[in-house]
Amino acid sequence: MKSSLIVLAFDLGASSGRAIIGRIDLDNRRLEMEEVYRFPNGPIRVRNHLYWDVLRIWSEVKEGILQSYRKYGDSIASIGVDTWGVDFALLDNQGELAGLPYCYRDPRRANAFRELLAVIPPERIYMRTGIQFMPINPLYQLYALVKDGSSLLKSAKTFLMIPDLFNYWLSGKVVSEYTDASTTQFLDPWTKKWAYDLLEEIKFPTNIFPEIIEPGTLLGEIDLHLAEELGIPKNIKVVAPATHDTASAVVASPIDEDSAYISCGTWSLVGVELREPLVNRKAMEYNFTNEGGAFNTIRFLKNVQGMWFMQEIRRALQKRGQDYDYTTLTQMAEKSQGFIGFIDPDDPRFLAPIDMIDEIMKFLEETGQRKPKTVGELVRLVLESLALKYRFVIERIEDLMGRRIKKINIVGGGSRNWVHNQLVADFTNRIVEAGPEEATSIGNMLMQLVGLGYVKSLEEIRKYVRNSFEIKRYESRYDKRHEDAYSTFLSILEKTGGLAGWALKI
């Protein structure tokens, strides 16, 4: 048996993609990471539609492989890819891409969301799938394709979620990995099979969906043509990790039964790890989701728009001639006055705004609140609002589970934001442990060990995490101001429809 191993993880997010090498000490169960390549990502707007340029992303993936090979050569044992969830591609009968995939923020989904829920009772969809109602879910894009009579449907022979597409290009294998498939809102969470009855009801063809595989499945060796094109060894293995980035992040979250996690990136996924789906009327009313996890777990969670606000505020400031990096924005927030006002991070206006700052100011004006006077106050207002929304979500999880959550583990890129972490501790009145920052890539790498036969359980994976990475602890400074702020926040949600569960305001 080997005592060490080198694996390559691609973490493809909605705003950036990275190739990261993992050097794994199998004897001491430790992991070291090195970022080898990074590139920007984002949807492309064409005539009021948003698309993903997956061909450009694929060219970046190939460059990441080349950069890694130049540095580590034949020692790379395997490659694994994770991406954002809910988006998909279609292939034609030759296995070629049938058009560019739509982005989940494409406006078409919001219209289809409203229309479909008028056709199929929401309770039937939820009790069948256990997935929260969000316009970004693929179910509504499929419905839009049917309603529009899209020519894509005539040529489509294979449906692949985005990470499955890259696994197909890497290995030649056409399969659908469970954790990402579960984000579609047409997967049965008990049987882990496609809910064909829902697809038939919207008149979508059901013969284009591939076999569902478990996370940690070895797909085989790298595609021969790709190996020859790049001039790399043909025996590099391709492993499907938990291909949904949140699923990989949760794998690497050092949580216990008293913990909630917040996987904080573009989105903040706030939830707990369960052994069985939690699907009932109240869970539906609260709009919680039962997404697939590794080792037969369920990610019971709710989406909250997360560091998307920081990205979009920075972009809006750049348009105004003010260019700040994220560290500077965080420092400005730390020094600024708090408790000025609050937004509902999940108000639909913030999903795909032309200008995020303008939308925040409009929300504050419409709800009769003070407006921030500085950039620092603006950023702090957003971070406080996120912390308040996390508390709201966690209290509903407690209600559904019938037990208290004592600790919150924040992982992902957002865990680097020390102001965000402290505010979460303060406004939720719970201990916060932040880290590891690179939870998604860590989970990806350690799930590759599963496919290679070196790891057998979630407990083993989390031993690697605890042995390898610093976890920062934040104690709560909760006082009456935070309780008053929460009361104000709840009144804002009530006023704007944010308490309405699945009956989302679109």
C-alpha positions in Angstrom: 0.0 0.0 0.0 1.2 3.5 -0.7 2.0 5.9 2.2 1.2 9.0 0.2 -0.8 10.1 -2.8 -1.3 13.1 -5.0 -4.8 13.9 -6.4 -6.1 16.8 -8.5 -9.4 18.5 -7.6 -11.3 20.9 -9.8 -13.6 23.2 -7.8 -15.7 25.0 -10.4 -17.8 27.7 -8.8 -20.3 30.2 -10.3 -17.7 33.0 -10.0 -14.4 31.2 -10.3 -12.8 27.9 -11.0 -9.6 26.4 -9.6 -7.3 23.4 -10.0 -5.9 22.3 -6.6 -3.4 19.6 -5.9 -3.8 17.6 -2.7 -0.8 15.9 -1.2 -2.2 13.2 1.1 -0.2 11.4 3.9 -2.2 8.2 4.2 -0.3 6.9 7.3 -0.9 10.0 9.4 -4.2 11.0 7.8 -3.1 14.5 6.8 -3.7 16.6 3.7 -1.8 19.5 2.3 -3.2 21.6 -0.6 -1.7 23.8 -3.3 -3.7 25.9 -5.7 -2.1 25.3 -9.1 -4.4 27.3 -11.4 -7.4 29.7 -11.1 -9.7 31.4 -13.6 -12.7 33.7 -13.4 -16.2 32.3 -14.2 -19.6 33.8 -14.6 -22.7 33.7 -16.8 -22.9 35.5 -20.1 -26.0 37.7 -20.8 -27.3 37.5 -24.4 -30.7 39.2 -25.2 -31.9 38.9 -21.6 -30.9 35.3 -21.2 -28.0 34.0 -19.1 -25.8 31.1 -20.3 -22.7 29.2 -19.2 -19.8 29.1 -21.6 -19.0 25.5 -20.7 -16.5 25.2 -23.7 -14.4 28.0 -22.2 -14.6 26.4 -18.8 -13.5 23.1 -20.3 -10.5 24.8 -21.9 -9.6 26.2 -18.5 -10.0 22.7 -17.0 -7.5 21.3 -19.6 -5.1 24.1 -18.8 -5.4 23.3 -15.1 -4.5 19.7 -15.9 -1.5 20.8 -17.9 -0.3 23.1 -15.2 -0.6 20.4 -12.6 1.1 17.8 -14.8 4.0 20.1 -15.5 4.6 20.4 -11.8 3.7 16.9 -10.5 4.2 14.7 -13.6 3.2 11.0 -13.4 2.6 11.2 -9.6 -1.0 12.4 -10.1 -3.2 9.5 -9.2 -6.7 10.9 -9.9 -8.9 13.8 -10.9 -12.2 14.8 -9.4 -14.6 17.6 -10.4 -17.2 19.4 -8.3 -19.4 22.4 -9.5 -22.3 24.6 -8.5 -25.6 22.8 -8.5 -28.9 23.0 -10.4 -27.6 23.6 -13.9 -27.5 21.0 -16.7 -26.5 20.4 -20.3 -28.0 18.4 -23.1 -26.2 16.2 -25.6 -27.3 15.1 -29.0 -27.3 11.6 -30.5 -23.6 12.0 -31.3 -22.7 12.9 -27.8 -22.1 16.5 -28.7 -23.2 19.5 -26.8 -26.7 20.7 -27.9 -26.4 24.4 -27.2 -24.9 26.3 -24.3 -26.5 25.5 -20.9 -28.7 28.2 -19.4 -27.7 29.7 -16.1 -29.9 29.2 -13.1 -30.3 32.9 -12.8 -31.9 33.1 -16.2 -35.2 35.0 -16.0 -37.1 32.2 -17.9 -37.1 30.0 -14.8 -39.0 32.5 -12.7 -41.9 32.5 -15.2 -41.9 28.7 -15.5 -41.8 28.4 -11.7 -45.1 30.3 -11.4 -46.7 28.4 -14.3 -45.7 24.9 -13.2 -46.9 25.3 -9.6 -50.3 26.3 -11.0 -50.3 23.0 -13.0 -48.9 20.5 -10.4 -49.9 21.0 -6.8 -46.8 22.1 -4.8 -47.5 19.5 -2.1 -47.3 16.7 -4.6 -43.9 17.9 -5.9 -42.5 18.3 -2.4 -43.8 15.0 -1.0 -42.3 13.3 -4.0 -38.9 15.0 -4.0 -38.4 16.7 -0.6 -36.7 19.6 -2.4 -37.3 23.3 -1.6 -39.2 25.5 -4.0 -36.8 27.8 -5.8 -37.1 29.2 -9.3 -33.5 28.1 -10.0 -34.3 24.4 -9.8 -33.9 22.5 -13.1 -37.5 21.2 -13.0 -38.7 24.7 -14.1 -36.1 25.0 -16.8 -37.3 21.7 -18.3 -40.8 22.9 -18.1 -39.8 26.1 -19.9 -38.2 24.1 -22.7 -41.4 22.1 -23.1 -43.7 25.2 -23.0 -41.5 27.0 -25.5 -41.3 24.1 -27.9 -37.5 24.4 -27.8 -35.6 22.9 -30.6 -33.1 21.6 -28.0 -35.7 18.9 -27.1 -35.7 17.5 -30.6 -32.0 17.0 -30.6 -31.5 16.0 -26.9 -30.5 12.4 -26.3 -28.8 12.8 -22.9 -29.3 15.0 -19.9 -26.2 15.7 -17.8 -25.8 18.0 -14.8 -22.8 20.3 -15.2 -20.3 18.2 -13.2 -21.5 15.1 -15.1 -20.7 16.9 -18.3 -17.1 17.5 -17.3 -16.8 13.9 -16.0 -18.1 12.8 -19.4 -15.5 14.9 -21.2 -12.8 13.6 -18.8 -13.6 9.9 -18.8 -16.1 9.2 -21.6 -18.6 7.9 -19.0 -22.2 9.0 -19.2 -23.6 8.9 -15.6 -25.3 11.2 -13.1 -23.8 11.6 -9.7 -26.3 11.4 -6.9 -25.5 14.6 -4.8 -25.9 16.9 -7.8 -28.8 15.0 -9.3 -30.7 15.6 -6.0 -30.7 19.4 -6.7 -33.0 18.9 -9.8 -36.3 18.6 -7.8 -37.1 15.5 -9.8 -35.3 12.9 -7.8 -36.8 10.5 -5.2 -34.8 11.0 -2.0 -35.6 7.5 -0.7 -34.9 5.4 -3.7 -32.3 7.7 -5.3 -34.0 7.3 -8.7 -35.4 9.8 -11.1 -39.0 10.8 -10.4 -40.2 9.9 -13.9 -43.8 10.5 -13.0 -43.2 14.2 -12.5 -41.2 14.5 -15.8 -44.0 12.7 -17.6 -46.6 15.1 -16.1 -44.7 18.1 -17.6 -44.4 16.1 -20.9 -40.6 16.0 -20.8 -38.9 13.0 -22.4 -37.8 10.5 -19.8 -35.4 8.4 -21.9 -32.5 10.8 -21.7 -31.6 10.5 -18.1 -28.5 8.4 -17.2 -27.8 6.0 -14.4 -27.3 7.5 -11.0 -24.1 6.7 -9.2 -22.9 7.2 -5.6 -20.4 9.9 -4.7 -16.9 8.4 -4.5 -17.4 6.2 -7.6 -14.4 5.4 -9.8 -15.3 6.2 -13.3 -12.2 4.7 -14.9 -9.1 6.1 -16.5 -8.9 9.5 -18.3 -10.2 9.5 -21.8 -7.6 8.3 -24.3 -8.1 11.2 -26.8 -7.8 13.7 -24.0 -4.6 12.1 -22.7 -3.1 12.2 -26.1 -4.2 15.8 -26.7 -2.6 17.0 -23.5 0.4 14.6 -23.6 -0.3 13.2 -20.1 -0.4 9.6 -18.8 -3.3 7.4 -19.8 -3.6 5.7 -16.4 -4.8 8.8 -14.4 -8.0 7.8 -12.7 -11.2 9.9 -12.8 -13.3 9.8 -9.7 -16.8 11.3 -9.2 -16.6 12.9 -5.7 -19.6 14.5 -4.2 -19.9 16.6 -7.4 -22.2 19.2 -5.9 -19.9 21.7 -4.3 -22.0 22.0 -1.2 -22.0 18.2 -0.8 -18.2 18.1 -0.9 -18.1 21.0 1.5 -20.3 19.2 4.0 -18.2 16.1 3.7 -15.2 18.3 5.0 -17.2 20.0 7.7 -16.1 18.8 11.2 -19.7 18.8 12.5 -21.5 16.7 15.1 -25.1 16.0 16.0 -25.4 19.3 17.9 -24.0 21.3 15.0 -25.5 23.2 12.0 -23.3 24.0 9.0 -23.1 27.1 6.8 -21.3 26.3 3.5 -20.7 29.9 2.6 -19.7 30.9 -0.9 -21.8 32.6 -3.6 -24.7 31.0 -1.7 -24.9 30.2 2.0 -26.3 26.7 2.5 -27.6 26.5 6.0 -28.4 23.1 7.3 -27.8 19.9 9.3 -26.8 16.4 8.3 -29.5 13.7 8.6 -29.6 10.0 8.1 -33.1 10.0 6.5 -35.1 12.6 4.5 -37.3 14.9 6.6 -40.3 15.4 4.4 -43.6 16.6 5.9 -46.1 19.4 5.6 -44.2 21.8 8.0 -40.9 21.2 6.2 -42.6 22.1 3.0 -44.2 25.2 4.5 -40.7 26.3 5.8 -39.3 25.4 2.3 -36.5 23.2 3.4 -34.6 20.8 1.0 -33.5 17.2 1.3 -30.4 17.0 -0.9 -28.2 14.0 -1.2 -25.0 13.7 0.8 -22.1 11.2 0.9 -22.3 7.9 2.7 -26.1 7.8 2.6 -26.7 11.1 4.4 -29.2 13.8 3.7 -28.2 17.5 3.5 -31.3 19.1 5.2 -30.8 22.7 4.4 -32.1 26.0 3.1 -30.4 28.3 0.5 -29.6 31.8 1.6 -28.0 34.2 -0.9 -24.5 34.6 0.6 -21.2 36.2 -0.6 -23.1 36.9 -3.9 -23.8 40.2 -2.2 -20.1 41.0 -1.7 -19.3 40.0 -5.3 -22.1 42.2 -6.7 -21.4 45.2 -4.4 -17.8 45.1 -5.5 -18.9 45.0 -9.1 -21.3 47.9 -8.6 -18.6 49.9 -6.9 -16.2 49.2 -9.8 -18.8 50.7 -12.2 -18.8 53.8 -10.0 -15.0 54.0 -10.2 -14.3 52.6 -6.7 -12.2 49.4 -6.8 -11.9 47.6 -3.4 -10.7 44.1 -2.8 -12.7 41.9 -0.5 -10.3 42.3 2.5 -10.6 46.1 2.3 -14.4 45.9 2.1 -14.4 43.6 5.2 -12.1 46.0 7.1 -14.4 48.9 6.2 -17.4 47.0 7.5 -15.6 46.1 10.8 -15.0 49.8 11.5 -18.5 50.9 10.6 -21.6 51.5 12.6 -24.0 48.6 12.7 -27.8 48.2 13.3 -28.6 50.8 10.6 -31.1 48.7 8.7 -31.6 45.2 7.3 -32.6 43.5 4.1 -34.0 40.1 3.4 -31.1 38.4 1.5 -33.5 36.2 -0.3 -35.8 38.8 -1.7 -36.1 37.9 -5.4 -34.8 41.4 -6.5 -31.3 40.3 -5.3 -31.2 37.2 -7.5 -29.8 38.8 -10.7 -29.8 42.6 -10.2 -28.3 45.0 -12.8 -26.9 47.0 -9.9 -26.9 45.4 -6.4 -26.3 48.7 -4.5 -29.3 50.3 -6.2 -31.5 47.3 -5.3 -30.4 47.4 -1.6 -31.2 51.1 -1.4 -34.6 50.6 -3.0 -35.4 47.8 -0.5 -34.5 50.0 2.4 -36.5 52.9 1.1 -39.6 50.7 0.5 -39.4 49.3 4.0 -38.9 52.7 5.6 -35.4 52.1 6.9 -32.3 54.3 7.1 -29.8 54.0 4.3 -26.1 53.5 4.8 -23.9 56.6 4.1 -20.6 54.8 3.5 -19.4 51.7 1.7 -18.4 50.2 5.1 -21.9 50.7 6.5 -23.4 49.2 3.4 -21.3 46.0 3.7 -21.9 45.7 7.4 -25.7 46.0 6.8 -25.5 43.1 4.4 -23.4 41.0 6.7 -25.7 41.6 9.6 -28.7 40.8 7.5 -27.1 37.5 6.5 -26.5 36.6 10.2 -30.1 37.4 11.0 -31.3 35.2 8.1 -29.1 32.4 9.3 -30.7 32.6 12.8 -34.2 32.5 11.2 -33.3 29.4 9.2 -31.6 27.6 12.2 -34.6 28.3 14.5 -36.8 26.6 11.9 -34.5 23.6 11.7 -34.7 23.3 15.5 -38.5 23.4 15.3 -38.5 20.7 12.7 -36.0 18.4 14.4 -37.3 19.0 18.0 -33.8 19.8 19.4 -31.5 22.7 19.9 -28.4 23.5 17.8 -25.6 24.7 20.0 -22.8 25.3 17.4 -22.5 26.5 13.9 -19.6 25.4 11.6 -18.9 27.9 8.8 -16.9 26.4 5.9 -16.0 27.6 2.4 -14.7 31.0 1.2 -17.1 32.9 3.4 -15.3 31.5 6.5 -12.4 33.8 5.7 -14.6 36.8 6.4 -13.9 37.3 10.1 -16.5 40.1 10.5 -19.2 37.8 9.0 -18.2 35.0 11.3 -18.3 37.2 14.5 -21.6 38.7 13.4 -23.1 35.2 13.0 -22.0 34.3 16.5 -23.4 37.5 17.9 -26.8 37.5 16.1 -27.5 33.8 16.5 -26.2 33.6 20.1 -24.2 30.4 19.3 -20.6 29.4 19.2 -19.2 29.6 15.7 -16.3 27.5 14.4 -14.9 28.7 11.1 -13.0 26.5 8.7 -11.7 24.8 6.8 -11.8 27.6 4.2 -11.3 25.2 1.3 -13.9 22.7 2.5 -15.2 22.0 -1.0 -11.8 21.1 -2.5 -10.9 19.2 0.7 -14.1 17.1 0.4 -13.5 16.6 -3.3 -10.0 15.3 -2.6 -11.0 13.0 0.3 -13.9 11.6 -1.7 -11.4 10.7 -4.4 -9.7 8.5 -1.8 -13.0 6.7 -1.5 -13.0 5.9 -5.2 -9.4 4.8 -5.0 -10.1 2.5 -2.1 -8.2 4.2 0.7 -11.1 5.6 2.8 -14.3 3.8 3.8 -16.3 6.2 6.0 -17.3 9.8 6.6 -15.7 9.5 10.1 -12.3 8.7 8.5 -12.6 11.7 6.2 -13.3 14.1 9.1 -10.3 12.7 10.9 -8.2 13.9 8.0 -9.9 17.4 8.2 -9.3 17.7 12.0 -5.7 16.6 11.6 -4.9 19.0 8.8 -6.6 22.3 9.2 -7.1 25.1 11.8 -10.6 25.7 13.0 -11.2 29.2 14.4 -13.6 29.7 17.2 -15.9 32.8 17.7 -17.7 33.3 21.0 -21.1 35.2 21.0 -21.3 38.7 22.2 -25.1 38.6 22.1 -27.1 41.4 24.0 -30.4 43.1 23.9 -29.5 45.0 20.7 -29.2 41.7 18.8 -32.6 40.6 20.1 -34.2 43.9 19.1 -32.6 43.6 15.7 -34.1 40.2 15.2 -37.5 41.4 16.1 -37.1 44.2 13.5 -35.8 41.7 11.0 -38.9 39.5 11.5 -41.2 42.4 11.0 -39.4 43.3 7.7 -39.8 39.7 6.5 -43.5 39.8 7.4 -43.9 43.1 5.5 -42.1 42.0 2.4 -43.4 38.4 2.2 -40.2 36.8 3.4 -42.1 34.6 5.9 -44.2 33.0 3.3 -42.3 29.6 2.9 -42.7 28.0 -0.5 -45.1 30.7 -1.7 -42.2 32.8 -2.8 -42.6 36.3 -4.0 -41.4 36.3 -7.6 
